[in-house]
């Protein structure tokens, strides 16, 4: 779970997809950067500003990464996000507490982008 205070203090860059403008989730090694931290890969855009977003996401499966197991979600546009299995206890707690709503199979809640090791994920934001 990510607190609002910790979002402003992050030292790693936020990464968004260039065409969709959505959170990048995946392996850091898939993002090509030069020594000036600009992106050569046209799929992603780096930013020093982290933010939160209200997302509608539907669980569609699991995936095993290089160092972690992940839950895979899709938004209403079919865009894919990864949530670390480490965050599932928070997700379940927020569902029970009513902080995450489930409507037509989609989970609606406030998320942010986090980096754990060399992987980017989405995570729920703590009130």
N, C-alpha and C positions, 0 to 999 in steps of 0.2 A: 504494500500500500504506500502510496506516495503522498506526502503532505504538501500543502500549498507553499509552505515556506521553503521546502527543499527544491521546488521547481525553479525558483529565481536564483538559487545558488549553484546550479549545475555548471560544470566546467567543460563538458563535452558538447559538441554542436548538436542542435536539433537537425534532423534530416527529413525532408519531405520529397514526395515524388514530384517531378517536374510537371508532368502532364495533368495529373489529377489533383495535386496540391494536398495529398493526404500523408499521414504518418508513414514513414518507411519502417517496416519491421523485417528483420533478417540479419544476416551476418555482415559485420562491418567490412570485411574483406571484399564484399561485393560492391563497395562504393570506392571508385577510383578518385584519389585526391593527389594534388601536387603539394609541394612544400609550403605554398601559401594558403593551404586549406580550401582551395576552390575546387569545385567538382568538374572533372573532365568527362565523367559519365553523364550523358544527357538524361538519364532516368531520375536523378536525384538533385536536390538543391539543399545546400547547407545554410543554417541560420544560427546565430548565437542566442536567439530568443526562443525560449521554451514557453508553451502555452497549454491550456487544457481545452478539450472539445467535448461537447455532448454528442455521443455516437449511438447509432442503432446498429448492433452487430448480432449475427446469428452464428451459433457454434456449428461448424461443418466437419470437424475431425480433429485428429492429433497429428503431430509431426515430430520426428526425432531429429534434432539438429546435431551439430558437431559436439556440443557439450551439454545440451539440455533438451528435455522433452517439452513440447509446446502444445497448447490448444490453438486451433486455427478457427478464426471467425471471418465472416464476410459481412460487408455492409450491404445496404439496399441496392447499391450499384454493382455488386459482385466483386468489389475490391477486397483483397485478403489481408488480414492482420494476424499477428501471432501474440499470444498471451502466455507467459511463462507458467508452467505448472505450479511454480512457487506462489503465484498470485491467485490460485483457485480458491484457497481458503477465504481470502478477502471477498472474492466474487460471490461465493456461497453465502457468506455472512451478510453482504449487502443485499442479496436477493431476499433473504429471510427478514432483514430489517426494513425492506421496502425502499432502500436507496437506489436499487437497480430494479427497474420495471421490466416485466416480460410481456410483450404484446405480439401476437401472431408469430411466436418463435424467435423474435428479436429481443435482445437485451438492450435497454436504454439506460445509459448512465454517463457520468463524466469521466473521461479518460485523459491520459497524457502519454507522452513517449518516454520510455526509460531505456537505459543502457545497462546491461549486466554483462560484465566481461567484454566480449567482442560481439555481443548480440543486442539488437534493438527490439523492444517489445512495446505493446501498449499495456498500461496499468491503470487501475482505478485511482481516483483522487480522494484522499481523506478529507472529510469536512473540517 
